[in-house]
Amino acid sequence: MKTVLIFLVLLYGVHCSDKIHPKDPCTVVEPKAELTIQRLTLPVQWVGGLYWNKDGKMLGYPDVLAAKYHMWYKETGKTDQIFLKELAGHQFKFVLPIKNKKGSYLAAVDGGLRIITRSSGTYSVSKPVLELKDKHLKITNGHCDPKGRLFFGTHATCNSLAKLYKVENGELHVMNTKGKCFDDLMWSMDFKYLYVISDGGTIWQFLYDMDKGTLGDHPKLAFNIIEHPTLGTTMTSIETDDNGTLWVSAKPKGMLMNINPVTTKVLQSKKLPVGSPSTITFGGNLGKDLYVGTKMSCPLGSNGEGSVYVVSGFSTCGTYDRPVVWPN
């Protein structure tokens, strides 16, 4: 019997995308990985949402305050950039490709969404196609579920509480959550749960209905950074892996944490080269690299802030981001 199993593994191979998400991550967590960190890019002011394009082997990200979109190519190590003059003076937070529309992208700008179109090597930016009713709110980071629904959070202001939003079929929906800030979000790899960083200090686990695209009414606390003061005070971004655990960046200590959402325990932490991580995403071959964007807080990024880093050495793997579905 063992011989047959070994033959099947050799014949078909084992891929991260084929693994079944465990029911209880605390029973299956792998040993701590020996992680290494490498700086990939020159600094920008503020690295926005990272998107790994697995077909082009390219990592894309906006410079939030500079109206620029950067593209780092894994095979050459080179970075190209595009200046989008229509976005000058705005906060440009993330970009996602639109499914089945080559050369079209949905961008989060201030408190609305715009479409970026590439044609004959030039880029154009539309007027807002969707805008939040509350003009005081600013979009944070966003991701799509497998059906192309876009979820994103917002920052609160003195006039308004932050909200969590969903975009489906080109329509904007307010989810049943309110707070000071929703910094980032990501689904478990079986899409039974949506994890949301709230107010930088806590992670909440919502039951997720994939058919309806709705959240459960009674979220569970998956982590509270107040209980771990040596790791930082504010969480900035979140990813999930195929072990059912969470990977989270935190400032001002500049930490990367691996968290078990069942026990709320920190399984592993890794010090980053800078104290200001802004966003993370899995990518690379089979999703085994974790890319970390950072924000500049000193002149010219002389200490490495504002650069993108790659963390390698994972025995587990994460999920790739997905394109957004947008009506014709």
Order of alpha helices (4+ residues) and beta strands (2+ residues): alpha-beta-beta-beta-beta-beta-beta-beta-beta-beta-beta-beta-beta-beta-beta-beta-beta-beta-beta-beta-beta-beta-beta-beta-beta-beta-beta
